[in-house]
């Protein structure tokens, strides 16, 4: 009850401040100034991104020597925790979350000490900078008497904090360890013996050791905090200049000085609601530039939402928690056997090493991740015949791919196969790369002892290079290797990339030399296309695929790409809303670029075996957000370009038709795809045309122009002709015809059983 009252009270304070800020904002003037912010927003976001990197750099130095967590992981954890703090109690909820998210790499005491040190260092150094900025404002700006008193108080407070900090750094004693026992002696309590007190005392000792033990750590903390302050000052300067407000560098630093103090004081308010707007208006008013306050408040609110979205998109899970949950699941039910696959890579002098990359992933990693994706919980890898580079790769994969076991002797081979044995074993050898779908289909084959069965890739490709055998036959490793090599040496026909993409076959590649590697690269790239891709979508993939393969070498996930491209689409909508020629062309070009790169998330997911229903829904949400934002921006831009307010009604019809179309598509996606949402287009297309009429064929073909792959090309053409308002009219007409057609054909689209097998 008390915590609820605290949350409600904080929210009430923020709401009052927000309403007060709105009272003092001239709405018409604010709209005019915010319109000019469009081109400056990416630059402002860049500086806020540098601020996050500087804070992460400082945090990385707060851990004890020999930390086991990388910079990128720290950046992900920090952004995720900041996003959580932004949506709850700022500075309170996010800090413990950092400790939890690092629990698989760092002890709770070390993580808590690092979080506490970074936060204290940021607050103290920022306070000192606020003091310096206050002195600069007092000496370099014409302030009114009340504001002079405010900045004078900031300077005095910063001087006191600086003095106390110097005493702590130069001293040798402790503080809580002396304070709590003294309280216990005087009051007869046992506060110091409590669990929380002991943990706090341990944190204090470690923080003091970190502060006093490494002078370079203090230098980094000071430098990173100064850089953070300068980046935020530059952000304020850019936003105010873009809104047409005349401001000097000293004035921008004064604005940031007041904003920092207000941020600390309002840390208890969720999302800094109201406090951010009020502090922006007050800070800008202090330097006599009231007209830029609304632009600064709106831009910083958008910045906060942007980074909160990024933080939630890259939210990392603690590996320890994940492993614990898996152990609990395994313990809750008996597991009589584990589906097993054996992998026998070989690096021969004239062959292709298994550390060689194929479509962005090393060959060995591609085989092992496909096996894990196919449901094999036991992946036994023979390492005696591989080179040093491949062995290092296999050792790394054994730590990151679940179920991988490395063996280098026949004795280990036998022991691992007999551990919770599966009656049947799938075998993959050197020079063979297949899809997870093919390995999954191998599980349905149950040969008798002495019978070794080939797993077909298609009806006309009976030998994929994958074998299925009984456990008894798999124990003879040399025999397994010989049979696998015999399949690789044959020149049997394998499916093409087009056949695999169309769903008529499963991917199977044979790699014996560099020529085979080039052919395999082309095949797997073509196989990553969707069977529903039209001609323009296939053209786009020729551009996006090389980019996706480069991105595969980075920690970027498909869901992060989806969120990033959604941001590009939203920014394009902002530019469209200005109603000017060059902003319209730039918006159309960005929209087209986002459309071309829209395939990257799916391509990365398929090539890295990270496909999921959640990822498909995120991509769908990003696509729907793109359409809504673009049509909204085009509508506002059409009114501003033509001065015809009737376009608001036309745009409203376009949005209404679009939302109704989305509602039908979401309903169909949940009813007829059988848990495979990516199959909606193929299933709906087949059923929509099951009773072919001239109208149904025409609607289905014309609907191609409204797809994410085709529509941006048309928008760019209209933008170059300075005729973007026509897009609003066409969207209103097409969207409403489309949802009406879906309604008429709904019975046919649902089918008899309303589901399809997964």
Secondary structure, 3 states (H helix, E strand, C coil): CHHHHHHHHHHHHHHHHHHHHHHHCCHHHHHHHHHCCHHHHHHHHHHHHHHHHHHHHHHHCCCCCCCCCCHHHHHHHHHHHHHHHHHCCCCCHHHHHHHHHCCCCCCHHHHHHHHHHHHHHHHHHHHHHHHHHHHHHHHHCCCCHHHHHHHHHHHHHHHHHHHHHHHHHHCCCCCHHHHHHHHHHHHCCCHHHCHHHHHHHHHHHHHHHHHHHCHHHHHHHHHHHHHHHHHHHHHHHHHHHHCCCCCCHHHHHHHHHHHHHHHHHCCCCHHHCCHHHHHHHHHHHHCCCHHHHHHHHHHHHHHHHHHHHHHHHCCCCCHHHHHHHHHHHHHHCCCCCCCEEEEECCCCCCCCCCCCEECCEEHHHHHHHHHHHCCCCEEEEECCCCCHHHHHHHHHHHHHCCCEEEECCHHHHHHHHHCCCCCEEEEEECCEEECHHHHHHHCCCCCCCCCCEECCCECCECCCCEEEEEHHHHCCHHHHHHHHHHHHHCCCCCCCHHHHHCCCCCCEEECCCHHHHHHHHHHHHHHCCCCCCCHHHHHHHHHHHHHHHHHCCCCCCHHHHHHHHHHHHHHHHHHHCCCCHHHHHHHHHHHHHHHHHCHHHHHHHHHCCCCCHHHHHHHHHHHHHHHHHHHHHHHHHHHHHHCCCHHHHHHHHHHHHHHHHHHHHHHHHHHHCCCCHHHHHHHHHHHHCCCCCHHHHHHHHHHHHHCCCCHHHHHHHHHHCCCCHHHHHHHHHHHHHHHHHHHHCHHHHHCCCCCCCC
